[in-house]
């Protein structure tokens, strides 16, 4: 197995990226790291952080990369991947997400393999997994 240093940063597209950014910060605790405005109130590129984790997102576009990425709405509500984000206080995180209107699709629960977590959808249908289980600390 390679010991090369690597970092994975999920990327997503949103119909209303500006609204998504505000909601992701409010509901999930992300912080704005970099926001690059595009034309017509679109977001060309955004970076949001949560602790040492980062996601990147932008407005739906018809550019070279945008043609490769679809939103859950375009996929009839389906997702082809979903980030898992480790958070320390999972119960408080869950309560805040529910309070902000996240659609809980798998209720918070203790997992057989350790930790505790839940799965939800954001306002545009992207699936998110949050949990306290950290496989790096096994």
C-alpha positions, -999 to +999 in steps of 0.1 A: +000+000+000+013+034-009+022+059+019+019+088-005+002+118+012-032+124-003-063+144+006-098+138-007-121+168-011-157+160-023-170+183-049-207+191-057-229+212-079-260+231-067-288+248-086-287+276-060-251+274-047-253+307-027-283+294-008-267+260-003-236+276+011-256+295+037-276+264+046-246+241+048-229+266+072-260+269+094-271+233+094-239+214+094-214+239+108-193+245+077-173+277+075-166+297+043-130+293+033-132+308-002-161+319-023-155+329-060-185+347-075-193+339-111-216+356-135-254+362-129-251+355-091-237+321-097-209+306-076-179+297-098-161+279-070-165+277-032-145+260-005-162+252+029-144+237+058-155+218+089-125+213+112-098+199+089-124+186+064-132+205+032-158+203+004-158+223-028-190+233-046-203+256-073-234+265-093-246+241-120-229+250-152-225+239-188-187+242-189-163+212-194-165+200-158-201+210-153-212+187-181-198+157-161-216+164-128-253+162-122-275+172-093-297+147-074-327+165-090-314+156-125-308+120-113-344+117-100-334+121-064-306+095-066-269+101-055-239+083-068-217+091-038-221+107-004-194+121+019-189+107+054-177+135+078-164+127+112-177+151+139-169+150+176-203+158+191-226+138+168-257+142+189-255+180+189-246+180+152-277+158+145-300+182+166-287+212+147-292+195+113-328+186+122-335+221+135-323+236+102-345+212+081-322+185+070-342+154+058-331+125+080-330+094+059-312+071+084-318+081+121-289+086+144-278+053+159-249+035+174-231+014+148-219-022+153-184-013+141-182+016+166-192+052+167-226+068+162-240+085+131-268+095+109-275+101+072-295+130+058-303+150+026-296+187+022-321+211+006-312+200-029-311+163-023-274+156-017-268+128+008-245+134+037-232+110+063-220+123+097-206+102+125-183+099+154-166+068+140-130+075+129-114+046+111-080+062+114-081+058+152-087+021+152 
